[in-house]
Amino acid sequence: MSQWFVYMVRASDDSLYTGITTDLARRLAEHQAGKAGAKYFRGRSAMAIVYSETANGRSAASIREAAIKKLSREKKLELIEK
């Protein structure tokens, strides 16, 4: 079973994007290159991964991603600072 990560990327407009991947470096590069990246980064640039955590499988990563996406910006920033 592959190692999955839930991550947050800070965008050029200081917004936060949350996603899942098996390779953090590759995924950030994809976001930055605009290839295979999320539509979210059309019109803004991916600056850096500011948070990541591991998950036990894709399903767990997707569930955690959904939970993080429901958090307020303030709660996301608290998570990043921990």
C-alpha positions as CSV (number, residue, x, y, z in Angstrom):
1,M,0.0,0.0,0.0
2,S,1.4,3.4,-1.0
3,Q,2.0,6.2,1.6
4,W,-0.5,9.0,1.1
5,F,-0.2,12.6,2.2
6,V,-2.8,15.3,2.9
7,Y,-1.2,18.7,2.2
8,M,-1.8,22.4,2.0
9,V,-0.2,24.8,-0.4
10,R,0.0,28.5,0.0
11,A,-0.9,30.3,-3.2
12,S,0.5,33.6,-4.5
13,D,-2.7,35.4,-3.3
14,D,-2.1,34.0,0.3
15,S,-5.0,31.5,-0.1
16,L,-4.6,27.9,1.0
17,Y,-5.2,24.8,-1.3
18,T,-5.7,21.4,0.2
19,G,-5.1,18.1,-1.6
20,I,-3.8,14.6,-1.4
21,T,-0.9,12.8,-3.1
22,T,1.7,10.0,-2.8
23,D,4.6,12.3,-3.7
24,L,4.7,15.9,-2.2
25,A,7.6,17.2,-4.3
26,R,6.2,15.9,-7.5
27,R,2.7,17.3,-6.8
28,L,4.0,20.8,-5.9
29,A,6.1,20.8,-9.1
30,E,2.9,19.9,-11.0
31,H,1.0,22.7,-9.4
32,Q,3.8,25.2,-10.1
33,A,4.2,24.1,-13.7
34,G,0.4,24.2,-14.4
35,K,0.6,20.6,-15.7
36,A,-1.7,18.0,-14.1
37,G,-2.2,20.6,-11.4
38,A,-5.5,21.7,-10.0
39,K,-7.7,24.3,-11.8
40,Y,-7.4,26.2,-8.5
41,F,-3.9,27.4,-9.7
42,R,-5.1,29.0,-12.9
43,G,-4.7,32.7,-12.2
44,R,-2.6,32.1,-9.1
45,S,0.7,30.4,-8.4
46,A,1.5,27.6,-6.0
47,M,4.2,29.0,-3.7
48,A,5.0,26.2,-1.2
49,I,3.7,23.3,0.8
50,V,3.0,24.7,4.2
51,Y,1.5,21.6,5.8
52,S,1.4,17.9,5.3
53,E,0.4,14.8,7.2
54,T,0.5,11.1,6.4
55,A,-2.6,9.0,5.9
56,N,-3.2,5.2,5.9
57,G,-4.3,4.8,2.3
58,R,-6.2,6.9,-0.3
59,S,-9.6,6.6,1.4
60,A,-8.2,7.9,4.8
61,A,-6.4,10.7,2.9
62,S,-9.6,11.7,1.1
63,I,-11.6,11.8,4.3
64,R,-9.0,13.9,6.1
65,E,-8.8,16.2,3.0
66,A,-12.5,16.8,3.2
67,A,-12.4,17.5,6.9
68,I,-9.5,20.1,6.4
69,K,-11.4,21.8,3.6
70,K,-14.3,22.3,5.9
71,L,-12.2,24.2,8.4
72,S,-12.2,27.9,8.6
73,R,-9.1,29.8,7.4
74,E,-8.2,30.5,11.1
75,K,-8.4,26.8,12.0
76,K,-6.2,25.9,9.0
77,L,-3.6,28.4,10.0
78,E,-3.7,26.9,13.5
79,L,-3.1,23.5,12.0
80,I,-0.1,24.8,10.0
81,E,1.4,26.4,13.1
82,K,1.3,23.2,15.1
